[in-house]
Amino acid sequence: TVTELRTGDLARQHDDGLFEITGRCNRLAKVFGVRLDLDHAERLLGDQGVDARLVADTEQVRAFVDDPEQVDRVAALLVAEHCLPPHAVAVRYLEELPRTANGKTDYAALSSTGTPEEPAQPADVRAAFAGVFGRQVRDRDTFVGLGGDSLYYVEMFVRLERLLGEVPPDWPHRTVAELSALGVRRRRRWALLEMPVFLRGLAITFVVGSHTELWDLQGGAHTLLALYGFAVARFSLNASTRTERVRALARSVRELVIPGLLVVGSAALFLRAYDWPTVLMLNNWLGRDVWALDWQIWFLESATWSTVALLGLVAVPATGRLIARYPFAAPVVVLGVTLVVRELVRYEPATTLARYSLERTVWLVALGWLVQAARTRTQRWVVTAIVPLTVVGFFPENHPREWVVTAGILALLWVPAVLVPRPLDRAITLVASASLFVYLTHWHVYPHLEQDHQFLAALASLVVGILVWRGYVAGRRRLRQGRGQGLGQTLGQARPVNLR
């Protein structure tokens, strides 16, 4: 029923009736009376062999290049091609042009880029939040308050890091206004990555590499499960009221169930890879008690049902109050209960399902929760003693796996961030963002290549997972934007598009 929408696109119509999109209305600028299409200007520079990105206000066009030898040439071309006064053009060299998680130029970050310590514009920080959450954001909003979870976390951190240059450790609890007031810090050749982001990227790479037999470093999936528990505690259990904590945990369940239904359901429907109890995340109870392909999804089942159990604890007023009142003692008790369950449930042979069943892995989520709850030095030392006591002996046939998991959890406990080179920073954050989707899809990618091309099998597994994640994020964002605008409002405001 919709034939016309005001999209904000600029286009020209060819003789065959098709339209070619040439730019966006919000990329038009008027500088000293000169009307300038920034996208068109970028294309003209590209025709001259110059890769530059442009932003503008009413007094100046600012160009950014990643080749220092092109600075003077870009300034001369902009002045000559567009009749701009020389003082209205500023060109700056950046070691790396900022990009969004989807690989597009991050013009919001460029708009706020200036001299060191120049204050960021609140509108730019708001735009970064709005781009992740797909809805309007206010100055008093925070990442946690907006319902941020582990899936949003990495993408939001990357956007802020590229916008501000350096992000404080407590940024999920700071408002948009507070983050804007930090100012833009000088970008270094080394990026400061938060340890949870670094470990997520490293752990899923360990998983893919061990499955493709590139190396024998196992334990990545169990480390990811502890990281998930850490993230749930950080973003869902720190809300101010019990109602908000319940809603946050429900969102965490949803963000696991929906990708699971889409990816695992597609594999069951088109590849006949799984039985339907696995699609519904019931394989732990309805599946076979011997190793089968359905057990490949153990990580998703453990993460989902442990979150459901935690949601139940928080939803009950009495236990919900106890968890809020005793933020460190509560995960200690829950960890103790899960360890008792782990020891009571036995599988034969002990080296197969003993590592993957829900009853014997849920303790890792509780351990991640405990790591996040350890705030004082004394509490950290207590957790430091608990970690090897719980991990060592869990993999009796594979001691290196135990030390991989132990080292990862202790790094999460004691090391807040790690310095990595800028190019590696982008790769790690991209893989970390897509870690859940890499895990779910790689089972159906690497078997076709691992026999003779192990490296290609691992690379293809990462790439496919990233592409599926990007498609999921784009679809989720469009749905959120559609709900925010309202179908009736969208149809009521539809007007013919001004194409020229």
Disulfide bonds with the S-S distance in Angstrom:
none
